[in-house]
């Protein structure tokens, strides 16, 4: 089990440290604790889906998690989700031959991250997928 601490940006650019315990020994479970809060657990098919759930929970509190997995240009391929249990993801780039893989739990700058919905819209646009019927009107 790995432990990491990541910053989350809140209202008026306040920074809040959020602790995570990452367990991918038998499936995928992510435990999260913000200051003054209790541990919350998120389980899913892989670590990326667990991270999406944790980010959604933080966003309800007005916080954006500052990690590589929250960037609008980062998304795991199906193979990464299966082989690495979603721990690593590809930076989406248009140029051929440019492949960068990042650990979704590495720190990212606040200017690099977006909401779960913002990331979803960016990924749909990157792949040229229609947003209508996918939960967004953008």
N, C-alpha and C positions, 0 to 999 in steps of 0.2 A: 504494500500500500504506500502510495506517495502522498506527501503533504505539500501544499503550496499556499502562498499568500499572494493575493492579487488586489490591486487597487480598483475601486469602483468610484466613478465620478457622480456626484449628486448635485442638487440644486446649488446655484451660485459657485460652481466649480469646486465644491468641497470634495475632499478625497477621503474615502472610507476603506480601511483594509478589510478584506474578506478572506477567511480561511477555508481551504478545501482539503478534503481527504479523498483521494482517487483510488478506487478499488476495481481492478479489472481482472481479478483472479478467477472469478466465476461469474461471468456476465459483465455487467457494467453498472456500478453504483458510484454516485458522487454525493459526498456529504459536504454541506456548506454552513458556515457560521459567520454572521456579521456581528460587529461589536454590540453587546447588549442583547443579542438574540440567542435563540436556541439552535442547536444543530438541526438542519433539515436534510432529508435524504431524497435523492432523485435517482431512479433506476430507469434503464432503457435498453434498447437493442445494442447501443454502443456508447462510448463516452461523449461523442459529439451530441447525440440526442439528449443525454443527461445534462450537458452544458447548456443546451437550448432551454431546457426546463428551468435550470437554475437562473439563467439570465432573465427569463420571463418573470420569475418570482422577484428578482431584484428590481426589474423595471416597474413592477407594481408599487415599489417603494421609491420610485424616482431615481434609481441608480443604474448607470451603465457600466458593465464590467469591462475593464481594460485588459483584454487578453487577445492573443492572435486569433482565437476562434470566434471573436466578435467583430472581426474586420469584414467590411462588405465585399472584399475581393478574396475571401478565404472560404473554401468549402471542400470537404473530403469527397474523394471519388468513392464509388461503390466498393472498389477493391481496397482502398484505405480503410473504409469502415469495417470490412471483413478481416483484413490481415492485421491491422494495427488496432482493432477495436475502436476505431474513430479517434485515436489519440493524435494522429497527424493529419494535416490537411494541405491541400495545394493552394498556392496563391494563383488566382486566375489571371492569366496574361494572354493577350492576343498574339504576341510575337511567337513564332515557331521556335522550338528549342529552348525556350525560357521556362524551366520548371523549377519552382522553389517550393519546398515542403517545409511546413512549420509545425511545431508542437502547439496544439490549441491552448495549452495552459501557460505558454510563455507570455510575459508582459507585453502589452502594446501601449502606445501613446494614446491619450484620450482623443486626440484629433484623428486617430486611425480607426476608431470603433464606431459602431452604429447599433441600433436596436435590433432585436430579432426580426421584426418586420422589415426594417431597412435592409438587412442582410438578405432576406428572402427575395425582396424586390430586385436587389442588385444581381443576385445569382440568376433569377429568371431572365432579367434583361441581358446578362452576359451570354446566356445560352439561347437567346432569342425565343424564349417561351412566352406565350400569352399570359398576361396577368389576370385577365377577366376569367371568372370561374375558379380562380385560385385563391380567393379570399381577399383580393385587393382590387380597388378600382383605379389604381394609378396607371 
